[in-house]
């Protein structure tokens, strides 16, 4: 675990931020390649990706702040430098980016809704997978206690200061579980792409499999940013509720679009 990759004078370069940048470029590259299969302009996809990135950063921060406030975190700690540096709640970012996606396309970007969604989501899954490596490096989004052979023990006090990461305790490397889950999501989408039977099918499939993956991996999450407290009585968390909402959205899009006359 290396929250700070290196320092330039007194300025620290965070590993999370670097991996987030890599995630964006890798995800945009894959989205443009997928878009070319349907004749979509790479420049238009890049513009859309930048807008979604900005909204994702803001959305992840806002959801993290909301969850912290619901869980009774002190106001001055919620709105602190540590919050600014923390990665945020990723599904808040996905929700915000999805909203901006629909909004931008309604404004007219020269990109058809369903085909653009089909092109973007494999890149989104790839970006999430790389981003979770950043979470692992920073120590945020940590897991519950574990005595499995692959358990990890965090020792860097910076991680505890910024994310409340327990030090000296073996934990489930749930960040790596999520990386593997997101890579699996990407693989499913890429394999399904040549077999697409209607426009928007890959977009809908993303929400189904991403939501399912989140519901499963939440089992091993131990950080407070996932949202617990008043939800714990129902075996729920903010992340698990979001995963269920994603699956419902995916099913809804699949049912509606599969019945439309616009097939490919």
Secondary structure, DSSP 8 states (H G I E B T S, - for coil): --SEEEEETTEEEEHHHHHHHHHHHHHHHHHHHHHHTTT--HHHHHHHHHHHHHHHHHHHHHHHHHHHHHTT--HHHHTSHHHHHS---HHHHHHHHHHHHHHHHHH--S--HHHHHHHHHHHHHHHHHHHHHHHHHHT-S-B-B--STT-EE---HHHHHHH---SSSEE--HHHHHHHHHHHHHHHHHHHHTT--STTHHHHHHHHHHHHHHHHHGGGB--GGG--GGGGGGT--HHHHHHHHHHHHHHHHHHHHHTSS---
